[in-house]
Amino acid sequence: MPSVGVLVELAGGPLAGGHVKCWERFAGAAASIDPADLGIDLTVYLLGRREEARHLSPAVRIVTLRPILGNRTLARHLGGVDATDLTPHHPRLATLLPRHDVWHLTHAFGFAATAARLARRHPDRRLTASLHTDVPVLTTAYVDQIIRAAAPLGPHPAHHDAGSPLARLAGHLARRRRDRFLRLCDTVLVATEDERAEIARLVGPDRVALLGRGIDTRRFPTVTNRTAPAAPPHPGRFVVLFVGRVDASKRVMLLGEAVRMLRATGRPVELVVAGSGAQQAALARLLGESVTLLGQIPQEELAATYAGADVLAFPSRSETAGNVVAEAMACGLPVLLPAGARTTAWFARPGTDGIAVAPDTPAGWATELARLIDDPARHRAVAAEAAHTSRTRHRTWQQVLAEDLLPVWTTRTRRPATPSGQLRHTG
C-alpha cells in the first residue's frame, strides 16, 4: 500500500480558499472508503499555528506544520491573499517526507522546495504535481497591486490587466520557478485540455494527465430560495454575486465597474461580495449602497449565499478550475465567466448552461448581465441548464479521487534521471 504525502503550502481553517478546500474534500472522500479498498495511506500537509494531526480514518489524516518563513504579514498587507511559507527548506517536513512513497506537490514555495532538495537523495520516491492556480498570473496581479497602491495610476487602476513591467517580470520569474518543479515530476495533473497542451510542451505529453474537481451534492443542492438567510437586504434588486478574494487577482473591480454601468441605466442591480481583500474599500467607494460586503463566508453558509443571488459573476483568470463555479451551478445559478478562461470548462454548452463574456471588459460584462436582467425567461433557462449540467456531468469528489488521483498515485512509474546539479536553483 503506497504512502502518499500531499504538500499544500497554505494555511487551513474554516475560511481557507479553494485550493485548501479542494484537498480537504479529497481527504474526506478518501476517508469515506474502507482502507483496504482505498489502496493507499494518505497524509495531506497544511500550514498551521502548531503541529498537529487530525485523523479522518485509519488511512487518512491532515497534518499541519508551522511555517519557517511565513508571509502572513505580507498577506495581510495584500488584503487576504493566502498565507504560505517562503522558506527554501522546511526541516520538519524533510524528516517526514521519507515516510512517503509518493510526494505530491501542489504549489511552488517552501514545501515544494524541500521536496525538490530531498529528491536527489531519494530517487526511488515518485513525484507528482497538480496545478490549482495560475501562479504566474497571480504573481503579476499582486506585484502590480502593490505598485499601484504605492503610486495610483488613475481612478480605477485595477481595470488594467497587462501589469507593469516589474509585475510582468515577477510573473515570468514565478513561471520559471514553477516549471523547474514540474520538470522533476513523474506526472503533472492539470485541470483542462488547454493546460495539458501547455504543460506537455514543458515535460512531455506522456507525463501530463487531467485532474478534475468535484462537487459535494449534500452541501450544494440544485435548489434556489430567495428567502435564504444570506439573502441581500434590498429586496427587488437583481443580485450579482461574487465569491472569492476581493483583489486584483480576481479582477473584482472590473465587475464593480460593470455594475456601476448597469446602475447608471436605471437597472436595479446589487453586487453582493462573499470574501475579503485589498479592494473592498475601493469597491465600496465605487458602488456605495449598491454593494453588500459579506466578508468571508464559511463553507457551511455558502449554499445559502448562492441561494440569495440571481447570478454568479466570476471575472478571475487565475484559477485553473474554480470550485465556486461548480457550486453555483449546483445551486441553480447562471454563471458568467470570461471567455477563454479555464473555468469555462465547467460549462457543457457555453451560452446555454453558462455565459462566457466577450469582450472581457466592463462594458462586455454589463451587456451580458443586462441580457439576463431584461429577459427573465432567458435567465430561467440558463439557470435550469446550469443545474442540469451539474446533475448529469459534474463528478463528485469521490469519483474524481477514484478516476483521476488514485491511478496516478498507485502507478509504479518513476521520474526520469535528473542531471547532476539541476536542483540547485529550485530553493
C-alpha positions in Angstrom: 0.0 0.0 0.0 1.8 3.2 -1.1 2.0 6.1 1.3 1.1 9.4 -0.3 2.1 12.9 1.1 0.3 15.8 -0.4 2.1 19.1 0.1 -0.3 22.1 0.4 1.7 25.2 1.3 -1.3 27.1 2.5 -2.9 27.7 5.9 -6.0 25.6 6.7 -9.1 26.8 8.6 -12.8 27.3 8.1 -12.2 30.4 5.9 -9.4 28.9 3.7 -9.6 29.3 0.0 -10.5 26.8 -2.8 -7.0 25.3 -3.0 -7.2 24.1 0.6 -10.8 23.1 0.4 -10.1 21.0 -2.7 -7.6 18.9 -0.7 -9.9 18.7 2.3 -12.6 17.4 0.0 -10.2 14.8 -1.5 -9.1 13.7 2.0 -12.7 13.4 3.1 -13.5 11.4 0.0 -10.6 9.1 0.8 -11.6 8.7 4.4 -15.1 7.5 3.3 -13.6 4.5 1.6 -12.6 1.4 3.5 -8.7 1.4 3.9 -8.5 -2.0 2.2 -10.4 -0.7 -0.8 -8.7 2.7 -0.9 -5.3 1.1 -1.5 -3.2 4.0 -0.2 -2.2 5.7 3.0 -2.8 9.4 2.6 -1.4 12.4 4.5 -2.3 16.0 3.5 0.2 18.6 4.8 -1.1 22.1 5.5 0.3 25.1 7.3 -0.9 25.9 10.8 0.0 27.7 14.0 1.1 24.5 15.6 2.0 21.0 14.5 -0.9 18.6 14.9 -2.5 15.7 13.1 -6.3 15.3 12.5 -7.1 11.7 11.7 -10.1 11.3 9.3 -9.7 7.5 9.1 -7.0 4.9 9.9 -5.6 5.6 6.5 -6.2 9.3 6.0 -5.0 12.3 8.1 -4.5 16.1 7.7 -1.2 17.3 9.3 -0.5 21.0 10.0 3.1 22.2 10.3 4.3 25.6 11.5 5.8 27.8 8.7 9.5 28.6 8.9 9.4 31.9 7.0 5.7 32.6 6.8 4.3 35.5 4.8 1.3 36.2 6.9 2.3 39.9 7.4 2.6 40.4 3.7 -0.6 38.5 3.1 -2.4 40.9 5.4 -0.9 43.9 3.5 -2.2 42.4 0.3 -5.7 42.2 1.9 -6.4 38.5 2.3 -4.1 36.6 -0.1 -3.5 33.1 1.2 -0.6 32.9 3.6 2.2 30.5 2.6 5.8 29.6 3.6 8.6 31.3 1.7 11.4 29.2 3.2 13.8 27.4 0.9 13.8 24.4 3.3 11.4 23.1 5.9 13.4 20.9 8.3 10.4 19.2 9.9 8.8 18.3 6.6 12.2 17.0 5.5 12.1 14.5 8.3 8.5 13.4 7.4 8.8 13.1 3.7 10.9 9.9 3.5 8.0 8.1 5.2 6.0 8.5 2.0 6.4 6.7 -1.3 4.7 9.4 -3.3 5.3 13.2 -2.9 2.6 15.3 -4.4 3.4 19.0 -4.9 0.6 21.5 -5.2 2.4 24.8 -5.0 5.9 26.3 -5.6 7.1 27.6 -2.2 8.6 26.1 0.9 7.1 22.6 0.9 7.9 22.1 -2.8 11.4 23.4 -2.4 12.0 21.0 0.4 10.8 18.0 -1.7 13.0 19.1 -4.6 16.1 19.2 -2.3 15.3 15.7 -0.9 14.6 14.2 -4.3 18.3 13.9 -5.1 18.8 11.7 -2.0 15.6 9.7 -2.6 15.5 8.8 -6.3 13.1 5.9 -5.5 10.3 8.3 -4.5 7.7 9.2 -7.0 6.9 12.9 -7.5 3.6 14.2 -8.8 2.2 17.7 -9.0 -1.1 19.3 -9.6 -1.8 22.9 -10.8 -4.5 24.6 -8.8 -3.8 28.3 -9.6 -2.0 30.1 -12.4 0.8 31.3 -10.1 2.5 33.5 -12.7 -0.8 35.3 -13.4 -1.4 35.6 -9.6 2.1 36.9 -9.0 1.8 39.5 -11.8 -1.5 40.7 -10.3 -0.2 41.0 -6.8 3.0 42.8 -7.6 1.0 45.2 -9.8 -1.4 45.7 -6.9 1.5 46.6 -4.6 3.0 49.1 -7.1 -0.4 50.7 -7.8 -1.2 51.1 -4.1 2.1 53.0 -3.7 1.5 55.2 -6.8 -2.1 55.1 -8.1 -2.4 55.3 -11.8 -5.9 56.7 -12.2 -9.4 56.3 -10.6 -9.8 52.6 -11.2 -6.3 51.2 -11.9 -7.4 47.6 -11.3 -9.1 47.5 -14.7 -5.7 47.4 -16.3 -4.8 43.7 -16.7 -1.5 43.9 -18.5 0.5 44.7 -15.4 3.5 47.0 -15.0 6.9 45.9 -16.4 8.1 44.9 -12.9 4.9 42.9 -12.3 5.3 41.1 -15.6 9.0 40.3 -14.7 7.8 38.9 -11.4 5.3 36.7 -13.2 8.0 35.5 -15.5 10.2 34.5 -12.6 7.3 32.8 -10.9 6.7 30.8 -14.1 10.4 29.7 -14.3 10.3 28.6 -10.7 7.1 26.6 -11.1 8.4 25.0 -14.3 11.6 23.8 -12.6 9.5 21.9 -10.0 7.2 20.4 -12.7 10.2 19.1 -14.6 11.1 17.0 -11.6 7.8 15.1 -11.5 6.7 11.8 -13.0 3.2 13.2 -13.6 1.8 16.7 -13.7 -2.0 16.9 -13.2 -3.9 19.8 -14.9 -7.5 20.8 -15.0 -8.1 21.5 -18.7 -7.1 20.3 -22.1 -5.5 23.7 -22.8 -3.3 23.3 -19.8 -2.5 19.8 -20.8 -1.1 21.1 -24.1 0.9 23.9 -22.4 2.5 21.6 -19.8 3.1 18.8 -22.3 5.4 21.2 -24.2 7.3 21.5 -20.9 7.6 18.0 -19.6 6.3 15.8 -22.5 2.8 14.6 -23.2 3.3 11.2 -21.5 3.8 12.9 -18.2 0.6 15.0 -18.1 -2.9 13.9 -17.0 -6.2 15.6 -16.2 -7.4 16.2 -12.6 -10.9 17.3 -12.3 -12.7 18.9 -9.4 -15.7 17.6 -7.6 -19.0 18.8 -6.2 -20.4 18.0 -2.8 -24.1 17.5 -3.6 -25.0 17.3 0.1 -23.6 20.8 0.6 -24.7 22.4 -2.7 -28.2 21.2 -3.8 -29.7 22.2 -7.1 -32.3 24.4 -5.5 -32.7 28.2 -5.2 -34.5 30.0 -2.4 -34.6 33.8 -2.4 -35.7 33.9 1.2 -32.4 32.2 2.3 -30.7 33.7 5.5 -27.9 35.2 3.5 -30.2 37.0 1.0 -29.2 40.6 0.5 -31.1 43.3 2.4 -32.5 45.1 -0.6 -35.5 43.1 -2.0 -36.5 43.7 -5.6 -32.9 44.1 -6.8 -31.2 41.8 -9.3 -28.4 40.3 -7.2 -25.0 39.7 -8.8 -22.9 37.5 -6.5 -19.1 37.4 -6.4 -17.3 34.8 -4.3 -13.6 35.0 -3.7 -10.8 37.3 -2.7 -11.6 41.0 -3.3 -8.4 41.9 -5.0 -6.7 42.4 -8.4 -6.0 38.7 -8.9 -9.8 38.1 -9.2 -10.4 41.3 -11.3 -13.3 42.2 -9.0 -13.1 45.9 -9.8 -13.9 45.1 -13.4 -17.2 43.6 -12.2 -17.8 46.6 -9.9 -17.5 48.9 -12.9 -19.9 46.8 -14.9 -22.5 47.0 -12.1 -21.9 50.8 -11.9 -22.7 51.0 -15.6 -25.9 49.0 -15.2 -27.0 51.2 -12.3 -26.5 54.2 -14.5 -29.0 52.8 -16.9 -31.6 52.6 -14.1 -31.5 48.8 -13.7 -31.9 47.8 -10.0 -28.7 45.8 -9.7 -26.8 45.0 -6.5 -23.4 43.4 -6.2 -23.0 41.0 -3.2 -19.5 40.1 -2.4 -18.6 37.0 -0.3 -14.9 37.4 0.5 -12.4 39.9 1.7 -9.4 41.6 0.3 -7.4 44.7 -0.5 -10.0 46.2 -2.9 -13.0 46.2 -0.5 -12.8 49.9 0.2 -12.3 50.8 -3.5 -15.4 48.7 -4.3 -17.4 50.4 -1.6 -16.4 53.8 -2.9 -17.3 52.9 -6.4 -20.8 51.4 -5.7 -21.9 52.9 -2.4 -25.1 51.3 -1.3 -25.2 49.2 -4.4 -22.7 46.7 -3.0 -23.0 44.5 0.0 -19.8 43.2 1.5 -20.4 40.0 3.4 -16.8 39.3 4.3 -15.5 35.7 4.3 -18.2 33.1 4.4 -17.7 29.6 6.0 -18.3 26.7 3.6 -21.4 25.7 5.6 -23.1 29.0 4.8 -22.1 29.3 1.1 -25.2 27.4 -0.2 -27.5 29.9 1.4 -25.4 32.7 -0.1 -25.8 31.3 -3.6 -29.5 30.8 -3.0 -29.8 34.5 -2.2 -28.4 35.6 -5.6 -29.6 35.8 -9.2 -26.3 35.1 -10.9 -22.7 34.3 -10.0 -20.2 36.6 -11.8 -16.6 35.5 -11.6 -14.2 37.5 -13.8 -11.0 35.9 -12.4 -8.5 34.4 -14.9 -6.0 33.0 -12.3 -8.0 29.8 -11.5 -7.3 26.5 -13.2 -10.7 25.1 -12.1 -12.7 27.4 -9.8 -14.7 25.4 -7.2 -17.2 28.3 -6.9 -18.4 27.8 -10.5 -19.4 24.2 -9.8 -21.0 25.2 -6.5 -23.1 27.9 -8.0 -24.2 25.7 -10.9 -25.3 23.0 -8.5 -27.4 25.6 -6.7 -29.1 26.5 -10.0 -27.4 29.8 -10.7 -26.5 31.2 -14.1 -22.7 31.8 -14.1 -20.8 34.4 -16.0 -17.1 33.8 -16.7 -14.5 35.5 -19.0 -14.4 34.0 -22.5 -11.3 31.8 -22.8 -10.9 31.4 -19.0 -10.1 27.9 -17.9 -13.1 27.9 -15.6 -15.4 27.7 -18.6 -14.5 24.0 -18.7 -17.4 23.6 -16.2 -19.8 24.5 -19.0 -21.1 21.8 -21.3 -22.7 24.3 -23.7 -21.5 27.8 -23.2 -24.3 30.3 -23.9 -26.8 27.7 -22.8 -25.7 26.5 -19.3 -23.4 29.4 -18.6 -22.2 32.7 -20.1 -18.7 33.2 -21.5 -18.3 37.0 -21.6 -16.8 38.6 -24.6 -15.4 41.2 -24.9 -13.9 40.7 -21.4 -14.3 44.4 -20.4 -16.6 46.2 -18.0 -18.9 47.1 -20.9 -18.9 43.4 -22.1 -19.9 42.2 -18.6 -22.5 44.9 -18.3 -24.0 43.8 -21.6 -24.3 40.2 -20.7 -25.7 41.0 -17.3 -28.3 43.3 -18.9 -29.4 40.5 -21.2 -30.2 38.3 -18.2 -31.9 41.2 -16.3 -34.0 42.2 -19.2 -35.1 38.7 -20.3 -36.3 36.7 -17.3 -37.2 33.7 -19.5 -33.6 33.5 -20.7 -32.4 33.9 -17.1 -34.6 30.9 -16.0 -33.5 28.8 -19.0 -29.7 29.3 -18.2 -30.3 28.6 -14.6 -32.2 25.3 -15.4 -29.5 24.3 -17.8 -26.7 25.0 -15.3 -28.5 22.8 -12.7 -29.0 20.1 -15.4 -25.3 20.1 -16.3 -24.4 19.9 -12.6 -26.6 16.9 -12.1 -25.6 15.0 -15.2 -21.9 15.9 -15.9 -20.2 17.2 -12.8 -18.5 14.5 -10.8 -18.4 14.1 -7.0 -15.1 14.3 -5.1 -15.2 10.6 -4.6 -15.5 10.0 -8.4 -12.6 12.4 -9.1 -10.4 10.7 -6.5 -11.1 7.2 -7.9 -10.8 8.2 -11.6 -8.1 10.8 -11.6 -5.9 10.6 -8.5 -5.7 7.0 -7.3 -4.5 5.7 -10.7 -1.6 8.2 -10.7 -0.6 7.6 -7.1 -0.6 3.8 -7.4 1.4 3.7 -10.7 5.0 2.4 -10.4 6.4 4.8 -13.0 9.3 6.8 -11.7 10.7 10.1 -12.8 13.5 10.2 -15.4 17.1 10.6 -14.2 17.9 14.2 -13.2 21.2 15.6 -14.4 23.6 16.4 -11.5 23.1 20.0 -10.2 19.7 20.5 -11.8 18.0 21.1 -8.4 20.5 23.8 -7.2 18.2 26.6 -8.2 14.8 25.3 -7.1 15.2 26.5 -3.5 
